[in-house]
Amino acid sequence: MTDVNIKAEAPAASEWRFKLGMFIFVFAFALWLLVPLAASSGASSARVAALTGGIFVANKVLILACIAVMGKAGFVQLKAMVFGYAKGLAPRETVGPTRHAVGLAMFCLPLVSAMLEPYVDQFWPGLRPNIWQLQALGDAMLIASFFVLGGDFWSKIRALFVRTAKVLDTRDAGMGV
């Protein structure tokens, strides 16, 4: 074989290796669907726990196998696909005033609701419907508010945990204050 023939066969070989690696990658995460299936089928807690532990170990082995099958180039391509999609989910840096107001409402409403919940139950028993779906909706709204509020809000939240962080209001910068 000449170099031309080898180069012509290389993409075909790497293509099937990438597809096999993708199958292993998806299979590794699809195994987790066995846990709720086992729990709903009436398996004992010990069996479900053993299955969870086994899947945890198998998942690590399958991911290593995925990397071995794909090779470095295939794994880099897989990372680019996964993290390329995740970059699209990242919030914009700055948002407009309407989006900011909606995001703040989405952020504050679940927090205030959760804070007042014990008092409502104490002073007006039976007033608040005690269904988990509403609580899950509040949790989802709180998480979604971070994406609605944008990347600047993430920086503000992070600054809460940095002792030396200082507030710099850009509106004051133009006034010479």
C-alpha positions as CSV (number, residue, x, y, z in Angstrom):
1,M,0.0,0.0,0.0
2,T,1.1,3.5,-0.7
3,D,0.7,6.5,1.6
4,V,-2.2,7.7,-0.6
5,N,-4.1,4.4,0.1
6,I,-3.5,4.6,3.8
7,K,-4.7,8.2,4.1
8,A,-7.8,7.3,2.1
9,E,-8.6,4.4,4.5
10,A,-7.9,6.4,7.7
11,P,-11.1,8.5,7.7
12,A,-13.3,5.4,7.3
13,A,-11.5,3.7,10.1
14,S,-11.8,6.7,12.4
15,E,-15.4,7.2,11.5
16,W,-16.5,3.7,12.6
17,R,-14.4,4.1,15.8
18,F,-16.1,7.4,16.5
19,K,-19.5,5.9,16.0
20,L,-18.7,2.9,18.2
21,G,-17.3,5.3,20.9
22,M,-20.5,7.4,20.7
23,F,-22.6,4.2,21.2
24,I,-20.5,3.3,24.2
25,F,-20.8,6.8,25.6
26,V,-24.6,6.9,25.2
27,F,-24.9,3.3,26.5
28,A,-22.9,4.3,29.6
29,F,-25.4,6.9,30.5
30,A,-28.5,4.9,29.4
31,L,-27.5,2.3,32.0
32,W,-28.7,4.7,34.7
33,L,-32.3,4.2,33.4
34,L,-32.1,0.7,35.0
35,V,-32.1,2.2,38.5
36,P,-35.6,3.7,38.5
37,L,-36.8,0.7,36.5
38,A,-35.5,-1.7,39.2
39,A,-37.0,0.5,41.9
40,S,-40.4,0.6,40.3
41,S,-40.4,-3.1,39.7
42,G,-40.4,-3.8,43.4
43,A,-36.7,-4.8,43.8
44,S,-35.4,-4.6,47.3
45,S,-33.5,-1.6,48.5
46,A,-30.3,-3.7,48.8
47,R,-30.7,-4.8,45.1
48,V,-31.3,-1.2,43.9
49,A,-28.3,0.0,45.9
50,A,-26.1,-2.8,44.5
51,L,-27.3,-2.0,41.0
52,T,-26.5,1.7,41.5
53,G,-23.0,0.8,42.7
54,G,-22.5,-1.6,39.8
55,I,-23.6,1.0,37.3
56,F,-21.4,3.6,38.8
57,V,-18.3,1.4,38.4
58,A,-19.4,0.2,34.9
59,N,-20.0,3.8,33.9
60,K,-16.4,4.7,34.6
61,V,-15.1,1.6,32.8
62,L,-17.3,2.3,29.8
63,I,-16.2,5.9,29.6
64,L,-12.6,4.7,29.6
65,A,-13.5,2.2,26.9
66,C,-15.1,5.0,24.9
67,I,-12.0,7.1,25.0
68,A,-9.8,4.1,24.1
69,V,-12.0,3.2,21.1
70,M,-12.4,6.8,19.8
71,G,-8.8,7.8,20.3
72,K,-7.6,11.2,21.1
73,A,-9.0,12.8,18.0
74,G,-12.4,11.3,18.4
75,F,-12.5,12.2,22.1
76,V,-11.6,15.8,21.3
77,Q,-14.4,15.8,18.7
78,L,-16.8,14.4,21.3
79,K,-15.8,17.1,23.8
80,A,-16.3,19.8,21.2
81,M,-19.8,18.5,20.5
82,V,-20.8,18.3,24.1
83,F,-19.3,21.5,25.3
84,G,-20.2,23.3,22.1
85,Y,-23.8,22.6,22.9
86,A,-23.3,23.7,26.5
87,K,-21.7,27.0,25.4
88,G,-25.0,27.8,23.6
89,L,-26.8,27.5,26.9
90,A,-24.6,30.0,28.7
91,P,-26.4,33.2,29.5
92,R,-25.6,36.5,27.8
93,E,-23.5,38.9,29.7
94,T,-25.9,41.9,29.9
95,V,-29.6,41.9,29.6
96,G,-32.2,44.6,29.1
97,P,-34.3,46.2,31.8
98,T,-37.4,44.1,31.1
99,R,-35.6,40.8,31.1
100,H,-33.8,41.9,34.3
101,A,-37.1,42.7,36.0
102,V,-38.6,39.4,35.0
103,G,-35.5,37.5,36.1
104,L,-35.5,39.2,39.5
105,A,-39.2,38.3,40.0
106,M,-38.4,34.7,39.0
107,F,-35.5,34.8,41.5
108,C,-37.3,36.4,44.4
109,L,-40.7,34.7,44.2
110,P,-39.5,31.2,45.1
111,L,-37.2,32.5,47.8
112,V,-39.9,34.6,49.5
113,S,-42.5,31.8,49.1
114,A,-40.2,29.3,50.7
115,M,-39.4,31.7,53.5
116,L,-43.0,32.4,54.3
117,E,-44.2,28.8,53.9
118,P,-43.7,27.7,57.6
119,Y,-45.5,30.9,58.8
120,V,-48.5,30.4,56.5
121,D,-48.8,26.8,57.7
122,Q,-48.6,27.9,61.3
123,F,-51.2,30.8,61.2
124,W,-53.5,29.6,58.4
125,P,-53.4,25.8,58.3
126,G,-54.8,24.3,55.1
127,L,-54.4,27.6,53.1
128,R,-51.4,26.5,51.2
129,P,-51.7,23.4,49.0
130,N,-49.0,20.9,50.0
131,I,-48.2,19.4,46.6
132,W,-44.7,18.7,45.5
133,Q,-45.3,19.9,41.9
134,L,-45.6,23.5,43.1
135,Q,-42.4,23.2,45.1
136,A,-40.6,21.7,42.1
137,L,-42.0,24.5,39.9
138,G,-40.5,27.0,42.4
139,D,-37.2,25.3,42.3
140,A,-37.2,25.2,38.5
141,M,-38.1,28.9,38.4
142,L,-35.2,29.8,40.7
143,I,-32.8,27.9,38.5
144,A,-34.2,29.4,35.3
145,S,-33.9,32.9,36.8
146,F,-30.1,32.6,36.7
147,F,-30.3,32.1,32.9
148,V,-32.8,34.9,32.5
149,L,-30.7,37.3,34.5
150,G,-27.6,36.7,32.4
151,G,-23.9,36.4,33.0
152,D,-23.5,39.6,35.0
153,F,-25.8,38.2,37.6
154,W,-23.6,35.1,37.9
155,S,-20.7,37.5,38.6
156,K,-22.7,39.3,41.2
157,I,-23.7,36.1,43.0
158,R,-20.0,35.0,42.9
159,A,-18.9,38.3,44.4
160,L,-21.0,37.5,47.5
161,F,-18.5,34.8,48.3
162,V,-15.4,36.8,47.6
163,R,-14.4,38.7,50.8
164,T,-12.5,41.4,48.9
165,A,-15.1,42.1,46.2
166,K,-16.1,45.7,45.8
167,V,-19.1,47.2,44.1
168,L,-18.3,49.4,41.2
169,D,-21.4,51.1,39.7
170,T,-20.7,52.1,36.1
171,R,-23.3,54.9,36.3
172,D,-21.1,56.7,38.8
173,A,-18.0,56.4,36.7
174,G,-19.2,59.0,34.2
175,M,-20.1,61.5,36.9
176,G,-16.7,61.8,38.3
177,V,-17.7,60.5,41.7
